[in-house]
Amino acid sequence: MLTKEYIKELKNNGNGAIGDLVKEYRDSSSLTFILENLGQLPKDFDGSFLLDLLGHKNSTVRLWAVKTIGKLGNEEYLPLLKQTALNDNDTNVRREAVSSIGRMRTKKGQTILTEILQDNDPKIVCQAIRGLLVFKGDNEVDNSLKQLLNHENEMVRTVIYKEYFAEKKDKNSQPHTESYDYLKNVVVNADTIETMRLLKDESIHLTFTSPPYYNARDYSIYPSYKAYLEFLANVFREVHRITKEGRFLIVNTSPIIIPRISRAHSSKRYPIPFDIHPYLMEMGWEFIDDIVWMKPEASVKNRIGGFQQHRKPLAYKPNSVTEYLMVYRKSTDKLLDWNIRQYDWQTVQDSKVPEGYETTNVWKIDPCFDKVHSAVFPVELCKRVIQYYSYKGDLVFDPFAGSGTVGKTAKKLGRYFFLTEKDKTYFDYMKSKKSKEMFDTIETKFLTLDEFKETIK
């Protein structure tokens, strides 16, 4: 009977005992079991039986044969590994062959890895890069890798940029966890782009906002849909500049319907979250997640009524009960762990998300309605975003503040906020709440643009 203990015993016997065992068991599952359980190999291990397995019809067997050859660390196997890396029809087997070549860390292996950089599969190229980075500092290797900066694949470009071209941060710049005092708990009544241009690079930790919808309200009239998208792109380009390295932007949008002008014409539906996405990617935001905010059907406009009358195909128009929260991270060569390590132990502990957090990307939250503002963020929605994507003491920004729910919620969760709002009615509404529940813990400053400029001199 084939057991782990038996395989271990044969392995230590040497003299090709494992090779003889392989001859007995030719089915794929048994061969895989034998190879998986070889573990660390003795220096005199006879691996000659592995050569036939490189041509086995089962890709899992070939994969484990390559892994086992890699454990041997014998340069004599390099030609076979090269052939497998270039010609096998399974990507995982090819990657493992490249990895085995890299683990040998030899000059001959280095030459083969350099050849593999020309492969058409970006996953194979990335594996070859990983093997070559062991030799980083070698002029020949560095020159070969730097040429990949303009590679067709974005993952390859990202790795090379991080290793050779990423700018070193100024040691005198503001610490990652801190924010400027003149931005803390401030609401500015001004155009958001004009206001952001006054801010230093990397000033804020998190942005959560719902941009004005295209020509849906009197406060958001644009000459064309393209002009609207370009306006949003300009806003989020400035948000990108003032966002700290590796931190998040969450944009709440949904497709919008522009009513028809008469019964002789059709209405127009614009997919805002999908159309703005390419702009964000191009300016340096990395897409992380799409979260669906689901509202009760009774709370949304009835679009299905006509169809319910006649049920004629082509005329189906479902009630729109969802909006999107598109989650982006400012592109960086650093992992999330780096961001987290910037905080002290106590802050990390105090900021941990409480039990009962949402485990899916569908958030069922009732909408809110307000006499002053027609599109108010539910507090629960803000609460989740702020808790999931920031730490206590962080600065949270909303460039389209509206009724100020982001600021109110950030304050209650132990964060600071910075808000901009162009509409004087909404600004005055937020200001009227200053002495009540909304902004009652720490003094909030309500400033015109000129007054704000004075605070940052």
N, C-alpha and C positions, 0 to 999 in steps of 0.2 A: 504493500500500500504506500502511496506517495504522501509523505508527510514532511513538514519543515525540518524535523529532527533528522530524518533519514537523509535529506538533501545536505544538511550541514555535515553529517558524518561522512558522506561520500566526498564532499568538497575538501575536507581536511585529509582524506586519504591520498589525494593527488593521483598522478599517473593516469590521467584521463578518465577517472571514474565517472565524472559528471557527463563526459562525452558518451560513454557507454550507456548511461541512463537515458540520455536524449535519444539514442538509437532505439530504445525500447518503447518510448512514448512519442508517437508521431502526431497525435491530435493537438490542435491549437491550444486548448485549455490546459492540458498537461504541460506542454512546453512553456507556456506563459507562467504557470505555477512554479516550475523548476527555476526559470530565469529570475522571476520576482523574488525568490527566497534564497538566492545565492549570497546576498549580503556582501560584506567585505571579502575580497579575494586574497588568497596567499600569493606571495611574489612569484612562486614557481607554478602558478595555475596554468594548466594547459587549455588554451582557448581555441584550439584549432577547429573544434566542432562548430564554433559560432559562424564560421565563414559560410557554410551551407545555409544557415538560418537567415542570412541576409537576403536570400532569394525566396524565402517562404511566402506562400500566397497570402497568409494572414498578416495584416499590418501590425497587430499588437505583438506578435512573435518577433517580427523584424525590429520593432521599436525596442523590445527588451534585449534583443541580440546586440543592437547598437549600444544601448546603455551598458551592457556587460563588457563590450569591447572597450568602451570608454574607461571603465574601472581598471583595466589592465595597464593603461598608460604606455603602451608599446608603440613606438614610432613605426614599426613594421606594418601596422594596420592603417596608417594614414591614407595610402592610396585607395583602400577599400572604403574607408569612411568618406573620402572625397567623392568617390563614385556614387555612394549612397546619397550624399548631400545634394549632388547635382541631378541625379536621375531617378530616385525613388518617386513613386506616384502618390505617396502620402506625405502631406506637409509635416505632420508630427514626427514622422520617421526622419525626414530631412532635417528638421530643426534639431532633433536629438543627435544626429550625425555631426552637425555643425558644432553643437555644444560639446560633444566628445572630443572633437578636434581642438576646440578652445581650451578644454581642461588640461590638455597635455602641455600647453604653454611652451611650445618649442618653435624654433625658427622655421622649420619646415611647415608646421601647422600655421604659423603666421602668414606664410606665402599663400597657402591654400585659402585661408580666410579672406585674404585680400582679393583673390580671384572671385570668391563667392559674393563679394560686394556688388557684383554686376548682375546678380540673380534678379529675375522678374518678380519674385514673391517678396514683398516687404517684410514679412515675418522672418524669412530666411536671412534677409539682409540685416535686420535688427539683431538676430542671434549672432551673426558674424561680427557685427559691431561690438557686441558685448564681449566676445572672445578677444577682439583686437584691443579693446580698452585696457586690458591687462598690460599691454606694451605701450600705453600712453607715455609720451616723452621721447619715444623713438621717432626720429624725423620722418622715416619712410612711412611708418604707420600713421603719424599725425597728418601728413600730407594727403594720404589716401582717404582718411576719414573726413578731413575738412572739405574735400571736394563734394561731399554728399550734402552740404548745406543747402544746395538747390535741388535736392532729390525730388522726384515727383511725389513721393509719399510723405504725408504730414508727420507721421510718427518718426520716420527716419530723420526728417529735418529737425524735429523737436529735440531728439537725442543729441544730435551733432551740435545744435545751438547751445544746449545746456553744457556740454562738455568743453566746447572751445570758444564760444562767442558771447555767452551770457555776461552782462555787465556786473561788476562787483558793486555791492551797495556801499554808499557813503557811510562810514562808521560814525559820522557826526550827525546823521539824519535822526529824525524822531524815532524812538523805540516803537516797535510794532504794536504794542498793547496800549500805547498812549494816544491821546488826541489833544488838539489845541484848545485851551480854555475858552477862547473867544467863539468857539463853535458849539460849546456845550449848552444844550437847552435854549436854543435860539431859533426864532421864527422870523424870516425875512420876507417882507412884502415886496417882491420884485421878480423880474424874469429870471428863471432858474439858470439859464446858460450864462447870462450876464453876472449873476451872483457866483456861480461856480468858478468863473474865470478869475475871481479874486482869491480863490483857495490855493494853498500849496499842494503839490503832488502828494499822494498817499496820506490823505487827511482823515478818511472815514473807514469804518470797518464793514458796514453792511448798508446796502440800499434796498429798500422795499417800496415799490410804488405801483400805482395804476395810472398810466398816462391817460390824458383826455382822449376820448374816442373820436374817430374821424367824423367831423361835422355832425355829431350826434347831439351836441348841446350848443347853446349860443356862445359859451365861453371857449369853444374849440372849432373855429371855422378856418378852413384851409382852402386855397385855390384849387388844389388837386390832391388825389390820393398819394401821388409821388411826392408832392411837397410835404404832405403830412409825414410820410415815412422818413424823408430826409431831415425833417425837424426832429423826430425822435432819435434818428441816428446821431445828430449833433448833440442832443442831450446826453445820450448814453456814451458818447465819445468823451465828453467832459467827466461823466461819472467814472469812466474807466481810469482817467488820469488821476482823479482824486481818491480812488479806492486803494487801500493798502494791498500789498503784494499777496496774491492768493486768496483774497476775500471775495464775498459773494454779492451778486445782484439778483434780485428776484423781481420779475416783471409780471404783473397781473393784467392780462388782456384776454379778449375773446373776439371771435368774428363779429362784425357789426353789419347791420342791415340799413341801407339808405332807402327810405320809402320811394315808391314810384311817384312821378309827378302827375300822372293821370292813369285812368284805366287802359289807355292805349299804349302804355309803356310798362316795363317791368321794373321791379325793385332791384337793387344791386347789393350783393353781399361781399364784404371784404374780409379776407382771412388775416387779420392783423398779426397774430402771434407767429404765423408762418412766414409772412412777408418781412417782418422786422428781423427775424432770426439770421438771415445771411449777413445783414449789416453788422449785427453784434459779433458774429464769428470773425468777420473780416477785420474788425477793429481790435481784436485781441481778447474777446471773452470766450471762455471754454464752456460748451454746453455740458451741464451736469445731469439735470433731471427735468421731467415735465410732470407737474402735479396738477391733478384735475380737481377743481373746486365744484362740488355737486350741490345744487340747491333744490329744495322741494319744488315739485312741478307747479304746485298752486301759487308759488311766488313769482313765476315768470310770465311773460306775455304769451298769450295763446296764439300760436301759429297754425295749429292743427285743426282749428274749427271748421274751415272750409272743406278740408279733405274729409272730415268726419261726415259731412253732409252727402258727398258724392262718391268718395273712395275711388276716384279715377287714377290709374297709374300715371306717373310723371308729375302729378300735382302734390305729391307727398312732401310735407314740410313739418318736421318734428319740432316740438317745443324745445327750446335751447335751455337746458338746465345746468350747463357746465360753463365754467371759465377756466382759463389756464394760468398756472403759476409756473413760468419758465425760469428755471434755476441756472444761473451762470456763475462761473468762477473766473476771476481775473487770471489770465494765463501766466504761468510761472514755471520755472524748472524745479521748484520745490514741492515736496509732497505735503499733504494736509498735516502730517505729523509735525512738520516744521512749524506751521502756524500754531498748533496746540502747545508745542514746547516753549513758545515765547511767554506763556502765562505761568505765574507761580502756582504751586500746588493747591493753595487755598482757593484761588480764583477758579481753577478747574473744578474743584470739588463743589464749590458754591454754585457753579453754573450748570451742573449736570441736569439733564432733562428729567423731570419727574416721571414717575410711573404713570401709565395711562396714555403714553404718546402714541401717535398714529403710526401704524406699521405698513400702510400701503400708500400708494400715490393718489388715492381717491379720498378727498376730504369732504365729508358731508357736514356742511355748516350752513345754517340759515342766514340769509342776507339781512342787511340793516337798511332802514329807510329813515330819511331825515328831511325836515321841512326846508332846511337851508341848502343842503347838498344832496344831489340826486343819486350819487354813487358812493355810498359810505362803506368803508372797510368794516366788516364785523370784527369786534375785538378779538374773538377766538382765532380768526384767521391771522391777525397781526401777532397774537400771542405765540402761535405755533412757529411762524417764520422767525420771529426774534429769538425764541428759545432754541430753535434748531440750528440757527446759523450765526449766532453771536455769543459772546461771553459778557458777564457782568462787567460794567465799566466801559464797554465798547461804545462807539459813537454810531448811531443809526440815522440814516438819511432818507428823506422822502422829498424828491424834487417837485412833486405835485401834491402838496400836503392836504388840500381840500379842507375837511373838517378837523384834521389833526389827530386821527385815531392812532397813527403810527407813533407819534410823539407821546401821546397819553399812555399807550401800552408799553413803550420803551421805558418810560419813567417808572411805571409800576414794577417792571421786571429788573430794575437796577441798572439800566443802561442810560446813556445820554442820548439826546436827539438833536438833529439839525434839520430844519424844515424850510422850504421855500414855497411861497404861494403868490402867484401874480394877481389873482382876483381879490380886490379889496373887500368884497362881501365876506368871502371865506376867512380872510385874514382877521377881519373885525369879529367874526364869529368865534374864532379860536381865542382871540384876545378877551372876549367877553367871558370865557370860561376860566380865565386865569385865577380868579379868586374863589372858584368853585372846585369841583372834583378834578377837573382836567389837569391843571398844572399847579398843584397846591403843595408839593413836597419841597421842591427847590425852586428858587425864583427863576422864572422864564422871561427872557428878553424878547420883546416884539419890536422889530426895527424896520425902518425904511432902508433902502439900499445905501443912501448916503450915511445914515446912522451906523449901518453895519461896517462901511468902509472906515469910519472913525475908530471902530473897536479893534481893527487889525493893523493899525499903523504902528 
